[in-house]
């Protein structure tokens, strides 16, 4: 909560707006998992239109969250160090979802960090279908 008379930080608001945009997290995870060309990313994210993918990639590049390498048909994308700093945020959101949202939906996505072997960080077992997304 923000104390009376104080306002929200516009930088925090801008960061939340950026990572909260539709498909941003999934795009970053797909690129980090090896989908480095436009068509690879599109194939890794079913339901994402070419137009929206192009728009999100431009936004992420503008914010230095991904790098666009090459030109023409030889363009590849990679997650920058700044982009990699978002992965713990995605993992924290995944933990929130597992604790507070699972059960209200029939599908479930787990974001796991292979660098962490702490069993306390693992998601609880569930009978709901699970899609696993690894963060490297």
The 8 nearest C-alpha neighbors of each residue, nearest first, counted from 0:
[[1, 2, 3, 7, 5, 6, 4, 8],
 [0, 2, 5, 3, 6, 7, 4, 8],
 [3, 1, 5, 4, 0, 6, 7, 8],
 [4, 2, 5, 1, 6, 0, 7, 8],
 [3, 5, 2, 6, 1, 7, 0, 8],
 [6, 4, 3, 2, 1, 7, 8, 0],
 [7, 5, 8, 4, 1, 2, 3, 9],
 [6, 8, 9, 5, 1, 12, 11, 10],
 [7, 9, 11, 10, 12, 6, 13, 5],
 [8, 10, 12, 11, 13, 7, 14, 6],
 [11, 9, 13, 12, 8, 14, 15, 7],
 [12, 10, 14, 8, 13, 9, 15, 7],
 [11, 13, 9, 15, 10, 14, 16, 8],
 [14, 12, 16, 10, 11, 15, 9, 17],
 [15, 13, 11, 17, 16, 12, 10, 18],
 [14, 16, 12, 17, 18, 13, 19, 11],
 [15, 17, 13, 19, 14, 18, 12, 20],
 [18, 16, 14, 15, 19, 20, 13, 23],
 [19, 17, 15, 20, 16, 23, 14, 24],
 [18, 20, 16, 17, 15, 21, 23, 24],
 [21, 19, 18, 17, 23, 16, 22, 24],
 [20, 22, 23, 19, 24, 18, 25, 55],
 [21, 23, 25, 24, 26, 20, 47, 55],
 [24, 22, 26, 25, 21, 20, 18, 27],
 [25, 23, 27, 26, 22, 28, 18, 89],
 [24, 26, 28, 22, 27, 23, 29, 44],
 [27, 25, 29, 23, 24, 28, 22, 30],
 [28, 26, 30, 24, 29, 25, 31, 23],
 [27, 29, 25, 31, 26, 30, 32, 24],
 [30, 28, 32, 26, 27, 31, 34, 25],
 [31, 29, 34, 27, 33, 32, 35, 28],
 [30, 32, 28, 33, 29, 27, 78, 77],
 [33, 31, 29, 30, 28, 34, 133, 134],
 [34, 32, 30, 31, 35, 29, 39, 77],
 [35, 33, 30, 39, 40, 29, 36, 32],
 [34, 36, 76, 75, 30, 33, 77, 39],
 [37, 35, 75, 39, 38, 34, 76, 40],
 [36, 38, 40, 39, 41, 35, 75, 74],
 [37, 39, 41, 40, 36, 42, 34, 35],
 [40, 38, 34, 42, 36, 41, 37, 43],
 [39, 41, 43, 34, 37, 42, 38, 29],
 [40, 42, 38, 44, 39, 43, 37, 47],
 [41, 43, 39, 40, 44, 38, 45, 34],
 [44, 42, 40, 41, 39, 45, 29, 34],
 [43, 45, 41, 42, 47, 40, 46, 25],
 [46, 44, 47, 42, 43, 41, 48, 40],
 [45, 47, 48, 44, 41, 42, 49, 43],
 [46, 48, 45, 44, 52, 41, 49, 51],
 [49, 47, 51, 50, 52, 46, 41, 45],
 [50, 48, 52, 51, 53, 47, 41, 54],
 [51, 49, 53, 48, 52, 54, 47, 55],
 [50, 52, 54, 48, 53, 49, 55, 47],
 [51, 53, 49, 55, 54, 50, 56, 48],
 [54, 52, 56, 50, 51, 55, 49, 57],
 [53, 55, 51, 57, 52, 56, 50, 58],
 [56, 54, 58, 52, 57, 53, 59, 51],
 [55, 57, 59, 53, 58, 54, 60, 52],
 [58, 56, 60, 54, 55, 59, 61, 53],
 [59, 57, 55, 61, 60, 56, 54, 62],
 [60, 58, 56, 64, 62, 61, 57, 65],
 [59, 61, 63, 65, 57, 62, 58, 64],
 [60, 62, 58, 59, 63, 57, 64, 65],
 [61, 63, 59, 60, 64, 58, 65, 57],
 [64, 62, 60, 65, 61, 59, 66, 79],
 [65, 63, 82, 59, 79, 62, 81, 60],
 [64, 66, 78, 60, 79, 77, 63, 59],
 [67, 65, 77, 76, 60, 68, 79, 78],
 [68, 66, 76, 75, 74, 65, 69, 60],
 [67, 69, 75, 74, 76, 66, 70, 77],
 [70, 68, 74, 73, 75, 67, 71, 72],
 [69, 71, 74, 73, 72, 68, 75, 67],
 [72, 70, 73, 74, 69, 75, 68, 67],
 [71, 73, 74, 70, 69, 75, 36, 37],
 [72, 74, 71, 70, 69, 75, 68, 36],
 [75, 73, 69, 70, 68, 72, 71, 36],
 [76, 74, 36, 35, 68, 67, 69, 73],
 [75, 77, 67, 35, 66, 68, 36, 65],
 [76, 78, 66, 65, 30, 35, 79, 75],
 [77, 79, 65, 82, 64, 31, 66, 83],
 [80, 78, 82, 65, 81, 64, 83, 66],
 [79, 81, 83, 82, 84, 78, 64, 65],
 [82, 80, 84, 79, 83, 64, 63, 85],
 [83, 81, 64, 79, 84, 80, 85, 78],
 [82, 84, 80, 85, 81, 86, 79, 78],
 [83, 85, 81, 82, 86, 80, 87, 88],
 [86, 84, 88, 83, 82, 87, 89, 81],
 [85, 87, 89, 88, 83, 84, 90, 134],
 [88, 86, 90, 89, 85, 91, 84, 83],
 [89, 87, 91, 85, 86, 90, 92, 84],
 [90, 88, 86, 92, 87, 91, 93, 85],
 [89, 91, 87, 93, 88, 92, 110, 86],
 [92, 90, 88, 94, 93, 89, 87, 95],
 [93, 91, 95, 89, 90, 94, 96, 88],
 [92, 94, 90, 96, 91, 95, 110, 89],
 [93, 95, 91, 97, 92, 96, 98, 90],
 [96, 94, 92, 98, 93, 97, 99, 91],
 [97, 95, 100, 93, 99, 94, 98, 101],
 [96, 98, 94, 101, 95, 99, 100, 93],
 [99, 97, 95, 96, 94, 100, 101, 123],
 [98, 100, 96, 95, 97, 101, 102, 94],
 [99, 101, 96, 103, 97, 102, 98, 95],
 [102, 100, 97, 103, 96, 104, 99, 98],
 [101, 103, 104, 100, 105, 127, 99, 97],
 [102, 104, 101, 100, 105, 99, 106, 107],
 [105, 103, 102, 106, 101, 100, 107, 127],
 [104, 106, 127, 107, 102, 103, 128, 101],
 [107, 105, 128, 104, 127, 129, 108, 130],
 [106, 108, 129, 128, 130, 109, 127, 105],
 [107, 109, 130, 129, 131, 110, 106, 132],
 [110, 108, 131, 132, 111, 93, 130, 107],
 [111, 109, 132, 90, 93, 133, 131, 108],
 [110, 112, 133, 134, 109, 113, 132, 90],
 [111, 113, 134, 114, 115, 133, 135, 110],
 [114, 112, 115, 111, 135, 134, 133, 116],
 [115, 113, 112, 116, 135, 134, 111, 117],
 [116, 114, 113, 117, 112, 120, 111, 118],
 [115, 117, 118, 114, 113, 120, 112, 121],
 [116, 118, 119, 115, 120, 121, 114, 112],
 [119, 117, 120, 121, 116, 115, 122, 123],
 [118, 120, 117, 121, 122, 116, 123, 115],
 [121, 119, 118, 117, 122, 115, 116, 94],
 [122, 120, 118, 119, 123, 117, 111, 94],
 [121, 123, 124, 120, 97, 94, 109, 119],
 [124, 122, 125, 121, 97, 98, 120, 119],
 [125, 123, 122, 126, 127, 121, 97, 129],
 [126, 124, 127, 123, 128, 129, 122, 101],
 [125, 127, 128, 124, 129, 105, 107, 106],
 [128, 126, 125, 105, 106, 129, 107, 102],
 [127, 129, 106, 107, 126, 130, 105, 125],
 [130, 128, 107, 108, 131, 127, 106, 109],
 [129, 131, 108, 109, 107, 132, 128, 106],
 [132, 130, 109, 108, 110, 129, 133, 111],
 [131, 133, 110, 109, 111, 130, 134, 108],
 [134, 132, 111, 110, 112, 135, 131, 113],
 [135, 133, 112, 111, 132, 113, 86, 110],
 [134, 113, 112, 133, 114, 31, 32, 86]]
